[in-house]
Each structure stands twice: as structure tokens, then as C-alpha cells.
Amino acid sequence: MASDSKDGQIITEVLERIGYEVARGSSTRDGLKAMLGVARVMRKKGKIGAITMDGPKGPRHEVKSGILAIAQKTGASIIPMRACPSNPIV
């Protein structure tokens, strides 16, 4: 799931080039459309969904309801993950 913003377009293009299917939306515009898109892809195509759980507007580290709704709709498990690159490019 990626934002409908210009930044979201950049990450969408990168993800699609490496084979991911991306649902677009934001917490202020088309959030329900994106959430249903992710649920549809997970349920009908058997794919894994990946979402940042705290959303773009924060608060940081606080789970938003969308990820819970997707898990309920698809029967999927929520598996928390964290990535910490040892040599990040800034």
C-alpha cells in the first residue's frame, strides 16, 4: 500500500518494477479504496500484504485500525517486523 502523493508514486514505480502489486490511497483520500484493494489482492491472488502499521501521520509506533481491518477481512496474521540497515544511504 502506498500513498496517493508524489512520494507514493515514486515508491510505487520502484515496487512495481521489482514485481510487487501496489494499492494506492491515503488516510485523507481514498483510504478505504486502498484498504479494500490490499484485501482483494491478498484474498483472491494469495499474495502477502505489507503495510507500515503506524501510518504517515503518526503517532509513531501506534497501530492504526486499517491494518486490523485488513487482517480481519482476509484472515491474515499480522507479523510485526523492523528493518535497521547497517550502512544506510542517506
PyMOL Python script that loads the backbone (N, CA, C, O; Angstrom):
from pymol import cmd

cmd.read_pdbstr("""\
ATOM      1  N   MET A   1       0.856  -1.157   0.000  1.00  0.00           N
ATOM      2  CA  MET A   1       0.000   0.000   0.000  1.00  0.00           C
ATOM      3  C   MET A   1       0.907   1.226   0.000  1.00  0.00           C
ATOM      4  O   MET A   1       1.853   1.313   0.782  1.00  0.00           O
ATOM      5  N   ALA A   2       0.609   2.157  -0.876  1.00  0.00           N
ATOM      6  CA  ALA A   2       1.408   3.377  -0.957  1.00  0.00           C
ATOM      7  C   ALA A   2       0.485   4.591  -1.046  1.00  0.00           C
ATOM      8  O   ALA A   2      -0.645   4.498  -1.523  1.00  0.00           O
ATOM      9  N   SER A   3       0.978   5.694  -0.590  1.00  0.00           N
ATOM     10  CA  SER A   3       0.231   6.946  -0.593  1.00  0.00           C
ATOM     11  C   SER A   3      -0.103   7.389  -2.008  1.00  0.00           C
ATOM     12  O   SER A   3       0.582   7.013  -2.960  1.00  0.00           O
ATOM     13  N   ASP A   4      -1.158   8.190  -2.147  1.00  0.00           N
ATOM     14  CA  ASP A   4      -1.529   8.779  -3.429  1.00  0.00           C
ATOM     15  C   ASP A   4      -0.704  10.028  -3.741  1.00  0.00           C
ATOM     16  O   ASP A   4      -0.976  10.719  -4.723  1.00  0.00           O
ATOM     17  N   SER A   5       0.283  10.317  -2.930  1.00  0.00           N
ATOM     18  CA  SER A   5       1.110  11.516  -3.109  1.00  0.00           C
ATOM     19  C   SER A   5       2.181  11.303  -4.176  1.00  0.00           C
ATOM     20  O   SER A   5       2.322  10.209  -4.722  1.00  0.00           O
ATOM     21  N   LYS A   6       2.934  12.370  -4.465  1.00  0.00           N
ATOM     22  CA  LYS A   6       4.063  12.256  -5.404  1.00  0.00           C
ATOM     23  C   LYS A   6       5.112  11.292  -4.859  1.00  0.00           C
ATOM     24  O   LYS A   6       5.676  10.507  -5.621  1.00  0.00           O
ATOM     25  N   ASP A   7       5.382  11.335  -3.564  1.00  0.00           N
ATOM     26  CA  ASP A   7       6.324  10.395  -2.947  1.00  0.00           C
ATOM     27  C   ASP A   7       5.822   8.963  -3.107  1.00  0.00           C
ATOM     28  O   ASP A   7       6.602   8.047  -3.369  1.00  0.00           O
ATOM     29  N   GLY A   8       4.510   8.779  -2.945  1.00  0.00           N
ATOM     30  CA  GLY A   8       3.920   7.459  -3.112  1.00  0.00           C
ATOM     31  C   GLY A   8       4.066   6.948  -4.535  1.00  0.00           C
ATOM     32  O   GLY A   8       4.214   5.745  -4.753  1.00  0.00           O
ATOM     33  N   GLN A   9       4.026   7.860  -5.511  1.00  0.00           N
ATOM     34  CA  GLN A   9       4.208   7.459  -6.908  1.00  0.00           C
ATOM     35  C   GLN A   9       5.619   6.919  -7.138  1.00  0.00           C
ATOM     36  O   GLN A   9       5.807   5.945  -7.866  1.00  0.00           O
ATOM     37  N   ILE A  10       6.597   7.554  -6.517  1.00  0.00           N
ATOM     38  CA  ILE A  10       7.990   7.109  -6.669  1.00  0.00           C
ATOM     39  C   ILE A  10       8.153   5.692  -6.116  1.00  0.00           C
ATOM     40  O   ILE A  10       8.701   4.819  -6.789  1.00  0.00           O
ATOM     41  N   ILE A  11       7.681   5.468  -4.896  1.00  0.00           N
ATOM     42  CA  ILE A  11       7.838   4.143  -4.300  1.00  0.00           C
ATOM     43  C   ILE A  11       7.007   3.112  -5.054  1.00  0.00           C
ATOM     44  O   ILE A  11       7.410   1.954  -5.164  1.00  0.00           O
ATOM     45  N   THR A  12       5.842   3.522  -5.578  1.00  0.00           N
ATOM     46  CA  THR A  12       5.013   2.610  -6.367  1.00  0.00           C
ATOM     47  C   THR A  12       5.766   2.132  -7.604  1.00  0.00           C
ATOM     48  O   THR A  12       5.761   0.940  -7.911  1.00  0.00           O
ATOM     49  N   GLU A  13       6.410   3.054  -8.314  1.00  0.00           N
ATOM     50  CA  GLU A  13       7.151   2.680  -9.525  1.00  0.00           C
ATOM     51  C   GLU A  13       8.292   1.717  -9.198  1.00  0.00           C
ATOM     52  O   GLU A  13       8.538   0.764  -9.937  1.00  0.00           O
ATOM     53  N   VAL A  14       8.979   1.967  -8.100  1.00  0.00           N
ATOM     54  CA  VAL A  14      10.074   1.073  -7.694  1.00  0.00           C
ATOM     55  C   VAL A  14       9.530  -0.310  -7.362  1.00  0.00           C
ATOM     56  O   VAL A  14      10.056  -1.315  -7.839  1.00  0.00           O
ATOM     57  N   LEU A  15       8.488  -0.365  -6.553  1.00  0.00           N
ATOM     58  CA  LEU A  15       7.919  -1.650  -6.144  1.00  0.00           C
ATOM     59  C   LEU A  15       7.360  -2.437  -7.332  1.00  0.00           C
ATOM     60  O   LEU A  15       7.525  -3.654  -7.403  1.00  0.00           O
ATOM     61  N   GLU A  16       6.700  -1.743  -8.260  1.00  0.00           N
ATOM     62  CA  GLU A  16       6.145  -2.444  -9.425  1.00  0.00           C
ATOM     63  C   GLU A  16       7.256  -2.991 -10.330  1.00  0.00           C
ATOM     64  O   GLU A  16       7.101  -4.058 -10.925  1.00  0.00           O
ATOM     65  N   ARG A  17       8.353  -2.276 -10.432  1.00  0.00           N
ATOM     66  CA  ARG A  17       9.472  -2.759 -11.253  1.00  0.00           C
ATOM     67  C   ARG A  17      10.079  -4.043 -10.712  1.00  0.00           C
ATOM     68  O   ARG A  17      10.618  -4.845 -11.475  1.00  0.00           O
ATOM     69  N   ILE A  18       9.998  -4.243  -9.410  1.00  0.00           N
ATOM     70  CA  ILE A  18      10.562  -5.469  -8.839  1.00  0.00           C
ATOM     71  C   ILE A  18       9.481  -6.530  -8.573  1.00  0.00           C
ATOM     72  O   ILE A  18       9.723  -7.522  -7.885  1.00  0.00           O
ATOM     73  N   GLY A  19       8.279  -6.298  -9.137  1.00  0.00           N
ATOM     74  CA  GLY A  19       7.266  -7.339  -9.139  1.00  0.00           C
ATOM     75  C   GLY A  19       6.144  -7.249  -8.121  1.00  0.00           C
ATOM     76  O   GLY A  19       5.334  -8.170  -8.023  1.00  0.00           O
ATOM     77  N   TYR A  20       6.075  -6.169  -7.366  1.00  0.00           N
ATOM     78  CA  TYR A  20       5.000  -6.032  -6.381  1.00  0.00           C
ATOM     79  C   TYR A  20       3.777  -5.389  -7.006  1.00  0.00           C
ATOM     80  O   TYR A  20       3.890  -4.602  -7.945  1.00  0.00           O
ATOM     81  N   GLU A  21       2.609  -5.726  -6.483  1.00  0.00           N
ATOM     82  CA  GLU A  21       1.364  -5.069  -6.872  1.00  0.00           C
ATOM     83  C   GLU A  21       1.039  -4.082  -5.765  1.00  0.00           C
ATOM     84  O   GLU A  21       1.023  -4.452  -4.591  1.00  0.00           O
ATOM     85  N   VAL A  22       0.779  -2.822  -6.125  1.00  0.00           N
ATOM     86  CA  VAL A  22       0.617  -1.761  -5.127  1.00  0.00           C
ATOM     87  C   VAL A  22      -0.799  -1.194  -5.161  1.00  0.00           C
ATOM     88  O   VAL A  22      -1.309  -0.844  -6.226  1.00  0.00           O
ATOM     89  N   ALA A  23      -1.427  -1.106  -3.998  1.00  0.00           N
ATOM     90  CA  ALA A  23      -2.718  -0.431  -3.853  1.00  0.00           C
ATOM     91  C   ALA A  23      -2.423   0.989  -3.403  1.00  0.00           C
ATOM     92  O   ALA A  23      -1.608   1.200  -2.504  1.00  0.00           O
ATOM     93  N   ARG A  24      -3.083   1.970  -4.025  1.00  0.00           N
ATOM     94  CA  ARG A  24      -2.813   3.373  -3.700  1.00  0.00           C
ATOM     95  C   ARG A  24      -3.965   3.974  -2.907  1.00  0.00           C
ATOM     96  O   ARG A  24      -5.128   3.638  -3.129  1.00  0.00           O
ATOM     97  N   GLY A  25      -3.636   4.852  -1.993  1.00  0.00           N
ATOM     98  CA  GLY A  25      -4.627   5.566  -1.201  1.00  0.00           C
ATOM     99  C   GLY A  25      -3.935   6.282  -0.064  1.00  0.00           C
ATOM    100  O   GLY A  25      -2.725   6.141   0.114  1.00  0.00           O
ATOM    101  N   SER A  26      -4.684   7.048   0.705  1.00  0.00           N
ATOM    102  CA  SER A  26      -4.098   7.747   1.839  1.00  0.00           C
ATOM    103  C   SER A  26      -5.127   7.833   2.952  1.00  0.00           C
ATOM    104  O   SER A  26      -6.301   7.521   2.757  1.00  0.00           O
ATOM    105  N   SER A  27      -4.675   8.255   4.109  1.00  0.00           N
ATOM    106  CA  SER A  27      -5.593   8.342   5.248  1.00  0.00           C
ATOM    107  C   SER A  27      -6.598   9.470   5.055  1.00  0.00           C
ATOM    108  O   SER A  27      -7.652   9.471   5.691  1.00  0.00           O
ATOM    109  N   THR A  28      -6.290  10.428   4.186  1.00  0.00           N
ATOM    110  CA  THR A  28      -7.213  11.534   3.953  1.00  0.00           C
ATOM    111  C   THR A  28      -7.990  11.392   2.652  1.00  0.00           C
ATOM    112  O   THR A  28      -9.064  11.977   2.514  1.00  0.00           O
ATOM    113  N   ARG A  29      -7.458  10.608   1.669  1.00  0.00           N
ATOM    114  CA  ARG A  29      -8.133  10.413   0.373  1.00  0.00           C
ATOM    115  C   ARG A  29      -8.042   8.938  -0.016  1.00  0.00           C
ATOM    116  O   ARG A  29      -6.958   8.355  -0.032  1.00  0.00           O
ATOM    117  N   ASP A  30      -9.168   8.359  -0.322  1.00  0.00           N
ATOM    118  CA  ASP A  30      -9.206   7.005  -0.867  1.00  0.00           C
ATOM    119  C   ASP A  30      -8.592   5.935   0.022  1.00  0.00           C
ATOM    120  O   ASP A  30      -8.145   4.903  -0.478  1.00  0.00           O
ATOM    121  N   GLY A  31      -8.562   6.159   1.316  1.00  0.00           N
ATOM    122  CA  GLY A  31      -8.001   5.165   2.229  1.00  0.00           C
ATOM    123  C   GLY A  31      -8.764   3.856   2.194  1.00  0.00           C
ATOM    124  O   GLY A  31      -8.167   2.780   2.223  1.00  0.00           O
ATOM    125  N   LEU A  32     -10.091   3.947   2.131  1.00  0.00           N
ATOM    126  CA  LEU A  32     -10.920   2.740   2.073  1.00  0.00           C
ATOM    127  C   LEU A  32     -10.649   1.986   0.776  1.00  0.00           C
ATOM    128  O   LEU A  32     -10.565   0.758   0.774  1.00  0.00           O
ATOM    129  N   LYS A  33     -10.511   2.723  -0.333  1.00  0.00           N
ATOM    130  CA  LYS A  33     -10.232   2.087  -1.627  1.00  0.00           C
ATOM    131  C   LYS A  33      -8.921   1.305  -1.564  1.00  0.00           C
ATOM    132  O   LYS A  33      -8.851   0.173  -2.042  1.00  0.00           O
ATOM    133  N   ALA A  34      -7.891   1.900  -0.981  1.00  0.00           N
ATOM    134  CA  ALA A  34      -6.592   1.221  -0.872  1.00  0.00           C
ATOM    135  C   ALA A  34      -6.680   0.012   0.042  1.00  0.00           C
ATOM    136  O   ALA A  34      -6.122  -1.043  -0.259  1.00  0.00           O
ATOM    137  N   MET A  35      -7.373   0.163   1.148  1.00  0.00           N
ATOM    138  CA  MET A  35      -7.512  -0.938   2.095  1.00  0.00           C
ATOM    139  C   MET A  35      -8.238  -2.110   1.446  1.00  0.00           C
ATOM    140  O   MET A  35      -7.820  -3.258   1.600  1.00  0.00           O
ATOM    141  N   LEU A  36      -9.319  -1.835   0.723  1.00  0.00           N
ATOM    142  CA  LEU A  36     -10.056  -2.900   0.043  1.00  0.00           C
ATOM    143  C   LEU A  36      -9.220  -3.501  -1.090  1.00  0.00           C
ATOM    144  O   LEU A  36      -9.316  -4.696  -1.368  1.00  0.00           O
ATOM    145  N   GLY A  37      -8.401  -2.672  -1.741  1.00  0.00           N
ATOM    146  CA  GLY A  37      -7.509  -3.172  -2.791  1.00  0.00           C
ATOM    147  C   GLY A  37      -6.490  -4.153  -2.249  1.00  0.00           C
ATOM    148  O   GLY A  37      -6.244  -5.197  -2.853  1.00  0.00           O
ATOM    149  N   VAL A  38      -5.902  -3.826  -1.125  1.00  0.00           N
ATOM    150  CA  VAL A  38      -4.938  -4.738  -0.491  1.00  0.00           C
ATOM    151  C   VAL A  38      -5.628  -6.030  -0.085  1.00  0.00           C
ATOM    152  O   VAL A  38      -5.106  -7.119  -0.324  1.00  0.00           O
ATOM    153  N   ALA A  39      -6.798  -5.913   0.528  1.00  0.00           N
ATOM    154  CA  ALA A  39      -7.534  -7.107   0.955  1.00  0.00           C
ATOM    155  C   ALA A  39      -7.888  -7.985  -0.243  1.00  0.00           C
ATOM    156  O   ALA A  39      -7.794  -9.210  -0.156  1.00  0.00           O
ATOM    157  N   ARG A  40      -8.297  -7.373  -1.366  1.00  0.00           N
ATOM    158  CA  ARG A  40      -8.658  -8.127  -2.564  1.00  0.00           C
ATOM    159  C   ARG A  40      -7.459  -8.895  -3.109  1.00  0.00           C
ATOM    160  O   ARG A  40      -7.572 -10.076  -3.437  1.00  0.00           O
ATOM    161  N   VAL A  41      -6.324  -8.234  -3.206  1.00  0.00           N
ATOM    162  CA  VAL A  41      -5.116  -8.885  -3.739  1.00  0.00           C
ATOM    163  C   VAL A  41      -4.686 -10.030  -2.827  1.00  0.00           C
ATOM    164  O   VAL A  41      -4.291 -11.095  -3.303  1.00  0.00           O
ATOM    165  N   MET A  42      -4.764  -9.810  -1.527  1.00  0.00           N
ATOM    166  CA  MET A  42      -4.363 -10.854  -0.586  1.00  0.00           C
ATOM    167  C   MET A  42      -5.309 -12.052  -0.667  1.00  0.00           C
ATOM    168  O   MET A  42      -4.867 -13.201  -0.681  1.00  0.00           O
ATOM    169  N   ARG A  43      -6.600 -11.777  -0.721  1.00  0.00           N
ATOM    170  CA  ARG A  43      -7.591 -12.858  -0.688  1.00  0.00           C
ATOM    171  C   ARG A  43      -7.671 -13.600  -2.019  1.00  0.00           C
ATOM    172  O   ARG A  43      -7.622 -14.830  -2.042  1.00  0.00           O
ATOM    173  N   LYS A  44      -7.794 -12.872  -3.125  1.00  0.00           N
ATOM    174  CA  LYS A  44      -8.031 -13.515  -4.425  1.00  0.00           C
ATOM    175  C   LYS A  44      -6.763 -14.006  -5.101  1.00  0.00           C
ATOM    176  O   LYS A  44      -6.790 -14.999  -5.829  1.00  0.00           O
ATOM    177  N   LYS A  45      -5.656 -13.323  -4.867  1.00  0.00           N
ATOM    178  CA  LYS A  45      -4.426 -13.716  -5.542  1.00  0.00           C
ATOM    179  C   LYS A  45      -3.458 -14.435  -4.618  1.00  0.00           C
ATOM    180  O   LYS A  45      -2.396 -14.885  -5.049  1.00  0.00           O
ATOM    181  N   GLY A  46      -3.825 -14.542  -3.340  1.00  0.00           N
ATOM    182  CA  GLY A  46      -2.991 -15.262  -2.386  1.00  0.00           C
ATOM    183  C   GLY A  46      -1.656 -14.600  -2.097  1.00  0.00           C
ATOM    184  O   GLY A  46      -0.686 -15.274  -1.750  1.00  0.00           O
ATOM    185  N   LYS A  47      -1.605 -13.277  -2.242  1.00  0.00           N
ATOM    186  CA  LYS A  47      -0.344 -12.568  -2.014  1.00  0.00           C
ATOM    187  C   LYS A  47      -0.262 -12.068  -0.576  1.00  0.00           C
ATOM    188  O   LYS A  47      -1.268 -11.967   0.126  1.00  0.00           O
ATOM    189  N   ILE A  48       0.950 -11.761  -0.163  1.00  0.00           N
ATOM    190  CA  ILE A  48       1.206 -11.225   1.179  1.00  0.00           C
ATOM    191  C   ILE A  48       1.097  -9.707   1.126  1.00  0.00           C
ATOM    192  O   ILE A  48       1.576  -9.087   0.177  1.00  0.00           O
ATOM    193  N   GLY A  49       0.476  -9.105   2.128  1.00  0.00           N
ATOM    194  CA  GLY A  49       0.367  -7.654   2.209  1.00  0.00           C
ATOM    195  C   GLY A  49       1.451  -7.092   3.110  1.00  0.00           C
ATOM    196  O   GLY A  49       1.810  -7.701   4.117  1.00  0.00           O
ATOM    197  N   ALA A  50       1.972  -5.922   2.743  1.00  0.00           N
ATOM    198  CA  ALA A  50       2.982  -5.251   3.566  1.00  0.00           C
ATOM    199  C   ALA A  50       2.545  -3.803   3.766  1.00  0.00           C
ATOM    200  O   ALA A  50       2.318  -3.072   2.802  1.00  0.00           O
ATOM    201  N   ILE A  51       2.431  -3.408   5.011  1.00  0.00           N
ATOM    202  CA  ILE A  51       1.916  -2.080   5.346  1.00  0.00           C
ATOM    203  C   ILE A  51       2.692  -1.526   6.532  1.00  0.00           C
ATOM    204  O   ILE A  51       3.009  -2.256   7.471  1.00  0.00           O
ATOM    205  N   THR A  52       2.996  -0.231   6.486  1.00  0.00           N
ATOM    206  CA  THR A  52       3.552   0.384   7.691  1.00  0.00           C
ATOM    207  C   THR A  52       2.388   0.583   8.653  1.00  0.00           C
ATOM    208  O   THR A  52       1.393   1.224   8.313  1.00  0.00           O
ATOM    209  N   MET A  53       2.517   0.044   9.823  1.00  0.00           N
ATOM    210  CA  MET A  53       1.377  -0.051  10.732  1.00  0.00           C
ATOM    211  C   MET A  53       1.012   1.252  11.426  1.00  0.00           C
ATOM    212  O   MET A  53      -0.100   1.370  11.941  1.00  0.00           O
ATOM    213  N   ASP A  54       1.904   2.232  11.457  1.00  0.00           N
ATOM    214  CA  ASP A  54       1.559   3.450  12.183  1.00  0.00           C
ATOM    215  C   ASP A  54       1.070   4.568  11.274  1.00  0.00           C
ATOM    216  O   ASP A  54       0.699   5.632  11.769  1.00  0.00           O
ATOM    217  N   GLY A  55       1.059   4.367   9.984  1.00  0.00           N
ATOM    218  CA  GLY A  55       0.529   5.362   9.057  1.00  0.00           C
ATOM    219  C   GLY A  55       1.420   6.587   8.944  1.00  0.00           C
ATOM    220  O   GLY A  55       2.294   6.810   9.781  1.00  0.00           O
ATOM    221  N   PRO A  56       1.193   7.379   7.904  1.00  0.00           N
ATOM    222  CA  PRO A  56       2.071   8.511   7.626  1.00  0.00           C
ATOM    223  C   PRO A  56       1.910   9.682   8.594  1.00  0.00           C
ATOM    224  O   PRO A  56       2.821  10.496   8.744  1.00  0.00           O
ATOM    225  N   LYS A  57       0.759   9.767   9.245  1.00  0.00           N
ATOM    226  CA  LYS A  57       0.512  10.920  10.113  1.00  0.00           C
ATOM    227  C   LYS A  57       0.793  10.636  11.582  1.00  0.00           C
ATOM    228  O   LYS A  57       0.644  11.509  12.437  1.00  0.00           O
ATOM    229  N   GLY A  58       1.204   9.401  11.863  1.00  0.00           N
ATOM    230  CA  GLY A  58       1.526   9.081  13.255  1.00  0.00           C
ATOM    231  C   GLY A  58       0.264   8.905  14.075  1.00  0.00           C
ATOM    232  O   GLY A  58      -0.818   8.766  13.503  1.00  0.00           O
ATOM    233  N   PRO A  59       0.365   8.906  15.392  1.00  0.00           N
ATOM    234  CA  PRO A  59       1.616   8.971  16.125  1.00  0.00           C
ATOM    235  C   PRO A  59       2.480   7.733  15.882  1.00  0.00           C
ATOM    236  O   PRO A  59       1.986   6.634  15.629  1.00  0.00           O
ATOM    237  N   ARG A  60       3.775   7.960  15.969  1.00  0.00           N
ATOM    238  CA  ARG A  60       4.751   6.915  15.739  1.00  0.00           C
ATOM    239  C   ARG A  60       4.517   5.707  16.641  1.00  0.00           C
ATOM    240  O   ARG A  60       4.175   5.857  17.814  1.00  0.00           O
ATOM    241  N   HIS A  61       4.701   4.527  16.095  1.00  0.00           N
ATOM    242  CA  HIS A  61       4.605   3.262  16.829  1.00  0.00           C
ATOM    243  C   HIS A  61       3.206   2.952  17.347  1.00  0.00           C
ATOM    244  O   HIS A  61       3.057   2.096  18.219  1.00  0.00           O
ATOM    245  N   GLU A  62       2.178   3.625  16.834  1.00  0.00           N
ATOM    246  CA  GLU A  62       0.808   3.341  17.249  1.00  0.00           C
ATOM    247  C   GLU A  62       0.062   2.711  16.070  1.00  0.00           C
ATOM    248  O   GLU A  62      -0.053   3.311  15.002  1.00  0.00           O
ATOM    249  N   VAL A  63      -0.440   1.499  16.281  1.00  0.00           N
ATOM    250  CA  VAL A  63      -1.112   0.761  15.213  1.00  0.00           C
ATOM    251  C   VAL A  63      -2.415   1.457  14.834  1.00  0.00           C
ATOM    252  O   VAL A  63      -3.210   1.824  15.699  1.00  0.00           O
ATOM    253  N   LYS A  64      -2.621   1.633  13.535  1.00  0.00           N
ATOM    254  CA  LYS A  64      -3.859   2.220  13.029  1.00  0.00           C
ATOM    255  C   LYS A  64      -4.865   1.110  12.746  1.00  0.00           C
ATOM    256  O   LYS A  64      -4.493  -0.055  12.610  1.00  0.00           O
ATOM    257  N   SER A  65      -6.122   1.472  12.658  1.00  0.00           N
ATOM    258  CA  SER A  65      -7.189   0.478  12.514  1.00  0.00           C
ATOM    259  C   SER A  65      -7.202  -0.209  11.152  1.00  0.00           C
ATOM    260  O   SER A  65      -7.715  -1.323  11.044  1.00  0.00           O
ATOM    261  N   GLY A  66      -6.658   0.412  10.115  1.00  0.00           N
ATOM    262  CA  GLY A  66      -6.690  -0.167   8.775  1.00  0.00           C
ATOM    263  C   GLY A  66      -6.033  -1.530   8.690  1.00  0.00           C
ATOM    264  O   GLY A  66      -6.568  -2.438   8.053  1.00  0.00           O
ATOM    265  N   ILE A  67      -4.886  -1.683   9.321  1.00  0.00           N
ATOM    266  CA  ILE A  67      -4.184  -2.970   9.270  1.00  0.00           C
ATOM    267  C   ILE A  67      -4.988  -4.055   9.991  1.00  0.00           C
ATOM    268  O   ILE A  67      -4.983  -5.213   9.575  1.00  0.00           O
ATOM    269  N   LEU A  68      -5.664  -3.685  11.050  1.00  0.00           N
ATOM    270  CA  LEU A  68      -6.510  -4.646  11.767  1.00  0.00           C
ATOM    271  C   LEU A  68      -7.707  -5.047  10.908  1.00  0.00           C
ATOM    272  O   LEU A  68      -8.085  -6.218  10.876  1.00  0.00           O
ATOM    273  N   ALA A  69      -8.303  -4.077  10.212  1.00  0.00           N
ATOM    274  CA  ALA A  69      -9.452  -4.365   9.347  1.00  0.00           C
ATOM    275  C   ALA A  69      -9.042  -5.286   8.199  1.00  0.00           C
ATOM    276  O   ALA A  69      -9.791  -6.198   7.849  1.00  0.00           O
ATOM    277  N   ILE A  70      -7.864  -5.062   7.606  1.00  0.00           N
ATOM    278  CA  ILE A  70      -7.388  -5.920   6.517  1.00  0.00           C
ATOM    279  C   ILE A  70      -7.168  -7.344   7.026  1.00  0.00           C
ATOM    280  O   ILE A  70      -7.542  -8.307   6.357  1.00  0.00           O
ATOM    281  N   ALA A  71      -6.564  -7.478   8.202  1.00  0.00           N
ATOM    282  CA  ALA A  71      -6.331  -8.809   8.775  1.00  0.00           C
ATOM    283  C   ALA A  71      -7.656  -9.526   9.037  1.00  0.00           C
ATOM    284  O   ALA A  71      -7.777 -10.723   8.777  1.00  0.00           O
ATOM    285  N   GLN A  72      -8.640  -8.803   9.548  1.00  0.00           N
ATOM    286  CA  GLN A  72      -9.950  -9.415   9.809  1.00  0.00           C
ATOM    287  C   GLN A  72     -10.632  -9.825   8.506  1.00  0.00           C
ATOM    288  O   GLN A  72     -11.223 -10.902   8.425  1.00  0.00           O
ATOM    289  N   LYS A  73     -10.551  -8.974   7.494  1.00  0.00           N
ATOM    290  CA  LYS A  73     -11.222  -9.232   6.215  1.00  0.00           C
ATOM    291  C   LYS A  73     -10.595 -10.408   5.459  1.00  0.00           C
ATOM    292  O   LYS A  73     -11.292 -11.141   4.758  1.00  0.00           O
ATOM    293  N   THR A  74      -9.285 -10.584   5.604  1.00  0.00           N
ATOM    294  CA  THR A  74      -8.582 -11.620   4.842  1.00  0.00           C
ATOM    295  C   THR A  74      -8.262 -12.868   5.653  1.00  0.00           C
ATOM    296  O   THR A  74      -7.929 -13.908   5.084  1.00  0.00           O
ATOM    297  N   GLY A  75      -8.360 -12.774   6.978  1.00  0.00           N
ATOM    298  CA  GLY A  75      -7.970 -13.893   7.832  1.00  0.00           C
ATOM    299  C   GLY A  75      -6.456 -14.009   7.972  1.00  0.00           C
ATOM    300  O   GLY A  75      -5.950 -15.020   8.462  1.00  0.00           O
ATOM    301  N   ALA A  76      -5.734 -12.981   7.543  1.00  0.00           N
ATOM    302  CA  ALA A  76      -4.268 -12.999   7.590  1.00  0.00           C
ATOM    303  C   ALA A  76      -3.760 -12.685   8.991  1.00  0.00           C
ATOM    304  O   ALA A  76      -4.436 -12.028   9.783  1.00  0.00           O
ATOM    305  N   SER A  77      -2.576 -13.160   9.273  1.00  0.00           N
ATOM    306  CA  SER A  77      -1.903 -12.841  10.532  1.00  0.00           C
ATOM    307  C   SER A  77      -1.153 -11.530  10.382  1.00  0.00           C
ATOM    308  O   SER A  77      -0.747 -11.160   9.280  1.00  0.00           O
ATOM    309  N   ILE A  78      -0.974 -10.840  11.475  1.00  0.00           N
ATOM    310  CA  ILE A  78      -0.144  -9.631  11.491  1.00  0.00           C
ATOM    311  C   ILE A  78       1.196 -10.026  12.090  1.00  0.00           C
ATOM    312  O   ILE A  78       1.267 -10.498  13.225  1.00  0.00           O
ATOM    313  N   ILE A  79       2.250  -9.830  11.324  1.00  0.00           N
ATOM    314  CA  ILE A  79       3.589 -10.192  11.777  1.00  0.00           C
ATOM    315  C   ILE A  79       4.419  -8.916  11.843  1.00  0.00           C
ATOM    316  O   ILE A  79       4.836  -8.401  10.805  1.00  0.00           O
ATOM    317  N   PRO A  80       4.668  -8.396  13.046  1.00  0.00           N
ATOM    318  CA  PRO A  80       5.457  -7.164  13.155  1.00  0.00           C
ATOM    319  C   PRO A  80       6.905  -7.400  12.724  1.00  0.00           C
ATOM    320  O   PRO A  80       7.506  -8.420  13.062  1.00  0.00           O
ATOM    321  N   MET A  81       7.446  -6.456  11.983  1.00  0.00           N
ATOM    322  CA  MET A  81       8.835  -6.545  11.532  1.00  0.00           C
ATOM    323  C   MET A  81       9.476  -5.170  11.659  1.00  0.00           C
ATOM    324  O   MET A  81       8.799  -4.145  11.715  1.00  0.00           O
ATOM    325  N   ARG A  82      10.789  -5.184  11.702  1.00  0.00           N
ATOM    326  CA  ARG A  82      11.547  -3.941  11.799  1.00  0.00           C
ATOM    327  C   ARG A  82      12.804  -4.110  10.962  1.00  0.00           C
ATOM    328  O   ARG A  82      13.413  -5.179  10.956  1.00  0.00           O
ATOM    329  N   ALA A  83      13.188  -3.066  10.264  1.00  0.00           N
ATOM    330  CA  ALA A  83      14.407  -3.101   9.446  1.00  0.00           C
ATOM    331  C   ALA A  83      15.356  -2.005   9.924  1.00  0.00           C
ATOM    332  O   ALA A  83      14.956  -0.850  10.073  1.00  0.00           O
ATOM    333  N   CYS A  84      16.594  -2.367  10.159  1.00  0.00           N
ATOM    334  CA  CYS A  84      17.625  -1.433  10.596  1.00  0.00           C
ATOM    335  C   CYS A  84      18.876  -1.649   9.752  1.00  0.00           C
ATOM    336  O   CYS A  84      19.719  -2.472  10.106  1.00  0.00           O
ATOM    337  N   PRO A  85      19.013  -0.914   8.628  1.00  0.00           N
ATOM    338  CA  PRO A  85      20.177  -1.122   7.787  1.00  0.00           C
ATOM    339  C   PRO A  85      21.478  -0.769   8.501  1.00  0.00           C
ATOM    340  O   PRO A  85      21.546   0.228   9.220  1.00  0.00           O
ATOM    341  N   SER A  86      22.502  -1.581   8.304  1.00  0.00           N
ATOM    342  CA  SER A  86      23.790  -1.312   8.967  1.00  0.00           C
ATOM    343  C   SER A  86      24.557  -0.199   8.265  1.00  0.00           C
ATOM    344  O   SER A  86      25.332   0.514   8.903  1.00  0.00           O
ATOM    345  N   ASN A  87      24.351  -0.041   6.963  1.00  0.00           N
ATOM    346  CA  ASN A  87      25.020   1.022   6.201  1.00  0.00           C
ATOM    347  C   ASN A  87      23.989   1.768   5.355  1.00  0.00           C
ATOM    348  O   ASN A  87      23.969   1.604   4.135  1.00  0.00           O
ATOM    349  N   PRO A  88      23.132   2.584   5.976  1.00  0.00           N
ATOM    350  CA  PRO A  88      22.083   3.252   5.201  1.00  0.00           C
ATOM    351  C   PRO A  88      22.661   4.313   4.257  1.00  0.00           C
ATOM    352  O   PRO A  88      23.665   4.958   4.557  1.00  0.00           O
ATOM    353  N   ILE A  89      22.003   4.469   3.125  1.00  0.00           N
ATOM    354  CA  ILE A  89      22.357   5.520   2.192  1.00  0.00           C
ATOM    355  C   ILE A  89      21.401   6.683   2.453  1.00  0.00           C
ATOM    356  O   ILE A  89      20.183   6.529   2.361  1.00  0.00           O
ATOM    357  N   VAL A  90      21.959   7.833   2.775  1.00  0.00           N
ATOM    358  CA  VAL A  90      21.127   8.987   3.107  1.00  0.00           C
ATOM    359  C   VAL A  90      21.275  10.035   2.015  1.00  0.00           C
ATOM    360  O   VAL A  90      20.658  11.098   2.091  1.00  0.00           O
TER     361      VAL A  90
END
""", "prot")
cmd.dss("prot")
cmd.show_as("cartoon", "prot")
cmd.util.cbc("prot")
cmd.orient("prot")
